[in-house]
Each structure stands twice: as C-alpha cells, then as structure tokens.
Amino acid sequence: MTVECASQMDAAPTDCFEHFWNQQGEWVEEPNQRRGGESGVQRILSSSGRLLYAKRQIGHIYRSWQHPFGRPTVLRELAALQGLRLLDVGVPELVFCGARRGPEHQWQALLVTAALEGFVEIDHWYAAGERERFGEAFHDRLLQELATTLARMHKGRWQHGCLYAKHVFVRVEGEGEQARPSVALLDFEKCRQRLSSQRAAAHDLKQLRRHSSWNDADWQKLYYFYKTVFGSSIKGL
C-alpha cells in the first residue's frame, strides 16, 4: 500500500510504484546496508527516454519524536525537495516518491528524480579547467550564486545535514560576457528543518568548509556573499 507519494505520471500511485520498483538500471550507488536496511541508486530511463535516478530502499528508515517506530528516509527527502523548491533553491525535479509495506511488513520505498541536465559536480568543474576558462569575475558570480542558494535554504530553516562539495552542482548558461552560473544541490536524505535558521546555517557551513577544496581567499568571498544575503554572521565561522 502506498502511504505517501508525489507523482507527475498519469497512472495511479500504486501503478507508478510497481512500474519503478520493477524497472532496473545501472547502479550509480550500490546498495549499502545501514539504518536497519539497504539503500541504493540506479540510473534508469523513462518511457520517453528521459534520464532518471531511482533511489530504491528496503527497511531503510529514520526515527524521530514524530515517527518513533521508523519511517522511510525517502519521505523525509520528499518533504525537503518540496520545501526547497518553494524557496527557489535549485534541486532535482521530483518524478515519483512512494513507500509501502512489503513482505513481513518491511518498508519498501522509492524516490525517482530527473537528472540535472547540464549540471556537473563543482569539483569536476574545477578539475576540467572551467574556472580558468571563464575567469575570476565569473568565478565570483558563481560563489555569489552558491551563497545565495545556501542562504535561501537556511533562511527557510532547512539544514541539508550532509553538505559536502560533491553535493554542489554547477551549470553555465550562455557564452562569453553573457555566461551566467546556476547552482543546484543534491542528496537530502538527512535534510530537516531546524528551530532556527542560525542552527541550520552553522551546521551546514562548518561542514562544507571541512569538506571542500576552496582556499581561504575563496572561502572568505563565499562567506561574505553568504552573510550579505543571510543578513548576519554565523557563530563559529
């Protein structure tokens, strides 16, 4: 039984679940054992040939005061994707999300999102020499776009929870002086709303600082742009 779903398909939610559950593709994240179950991500194609990513879970749950007996983590990710899109934060397009009780009452859960077309992981963008190609003025605009994206998320009290550079994706639109950067974020399995925007910001920015390759000068620029949008400094940074 599907307990919660969001779908852009015409079929009934239960039919969507069966369709995606039975579809197989290349593993981009092999199933790993944790949280009392397993979770992995496959690359699949829609009936129209569109590239999708399907997160497939069995017994992979989180617990909270609202859900002391456990709830599939994709449902928490669903809430984050919907909430962040309302804040104009770049996130993958949601295609389908659902969860049901499988054999022996164990949770089966799916989260299907569209590929971020034209986006690349930011460290891969750097490694390809794109910073040198577009120049430092463009790179400053990129840092400003990232800072704005993060500030929007945190002002909405959303904490990513696992913010590494590998979860930051970049796309360049246009050429020459008309080129402009876009930023999108990935992997919201641990994302949740905090009681205050300061707490959300402090957790994520400290984590991003530790798990990124920016030098001090780049980080100070990013943090300056961030404070401008967020409206205040963050304790501990």
Secondary structure in CASP SS format (residue, H / E / C, confidence):
PFRMAT SS
TARGET T0000
AUTHOR 0000-0000-0000
METHOD secondary structure of the structure
MODEL  1
M C 1.00
T C 1.00
V C 1.00
E C 1.00
C E 1.00
A E 1.00
S E 1.00
Q C 1.00
M C 1.00
D C 1.00
A C 1.00
A C 1.00
P H 1.00
T H 1.00
D H 1.00
C H 1.00
F H 1.00
E H 1.00
H H 1.00
F H 1.00
W H 1.00
N H 1.00
Q C 1.00
Q C 1.00
G C 1.00
E E 1.00
W E 1.00
V E 1.00
E E 1.00
E E 1.00
P E 1.00
N E 1.00
Q E 1.00
R E 1.00
R C 1.00
G C 1.00
G E 1.00
E E 1.00
S E 1.00
G E 1.00
V E 1.00
Q E 1.00
R E 1.00
I E 1.00
L E 1.00
S C 1.00
S C 1.00
S C 1.00
G C 1.00
R C 1.00
L E 1.00
L E 1.00
Y E 1.00
A E 1.00
K E 1.00
R E 1.00
Q E 1.00
I E 1.00
G C 1.00
H C 1.00
I E 1.00
Y E 1.00
R C 1.00
S C 1.00
W C 1.00
Q C 1.00
H C 1.00
P C 1.00
F C 1.00
G C 1.00
R E 1.00
P E 1.00
T H 1.00
V H 1.00
L H 1.00
R H 1.00
E H 1.00
L H 1.00
A H 1.00
A H 1.00
L H 1.00
Q H 1.00
G H 1.00
L H 1.00
R H 1.00
L H 1.00
L C 1.00
D C 1.00
V C 1.00
G C 1.00
V C 1.00
P C 1.00
E C 1.00
L E 1.00
V E 1.00
F E 1.00
C E 1.00
G E 1.00
A E 1.00
R E 1.00
R E 1.00
G C 1.00
P H 1.00
E H 1.00
H H 1.00
Q C 1.00
W E 1.00
Q E 1.00
A E 1.00
L E 1.00
L E 1.00
V E 1.00
T E 1.00
A E 1.00
A C 1.00
L C 1.00
E C 1.00
G C 1.00
F C 1.00
V E 1.00
E E 1.00
I H 1.00
D H 1.00
H H 1.00
W H 1.00
Y H 1.00
A H 1.00
A C 1.00
G C 1.00
E H 1.00
R H 1.00
E H 1.00
R H 1.00
F H 1.00
G C 1.00
E H 1.00
A H 1.00
F H 1.00
H H 1.00
D H 1.00
R H 1.00
L H 1.00
L H 1.00
Q H 1.00
E H 1.00
L H 1.00
A H 1.00
T H 1.00
T H 1.00
L H 1.00
A H 1.00
R H 1.00
M H 1.00
H H 1.00
K H 1.00
G C 1.00
R C 1.00
W E 1.00
Q E 1.00
H C 1.00
G C 1.00
C C 1.00
L C 1.00
Y C 1.00
A H 1.00
K H 1.00
H H 1.00
V E 1.00
F E 1.00
V E 1.00
R E 1.00
V E 1.00
E E 1.00
G C 1.00
E C 1.00
G H 1.00
E H 1.00
Q H 1.00
A C 1.00
R E 1.00
P E 1.00
S E 1.00
V E 1.00
A E 1.00
L E 1.00
L C 1.00
D C 1.00
F C 1.00
E C 1.00
K C 1.00
C C 1.00
R E 1.00
Q E 1.00
R C 1.00
L C 1.00
S C 1.00
S H 1.00
Q H 1.00
R H 1.00
A H 1.00
A H 1.00
A H 1.00
H H 1.00
D H 1.00
L H 1.00
K H 1.00
Q H 1.00
L H 1.00
R H 1.00
R H 1.00
H C 1.00
S C 1.00
S C 1.00
W C 1.00
N C 1.00
D H 1.00
A H 1.00
D H 1.00
W H 1.00
Q H 1.00
K H 1.00
L H 1.00
Y H 1.00
Y H 1.00
F H 1.00
Y H 1.00
K H 1.00
T H 1.00
V H 1.00
F H 1.00
G C 1.00
S C 1.00
S C 1.00
I C 1.00
K C 1.00
G C 1.00
L C 1.00
END
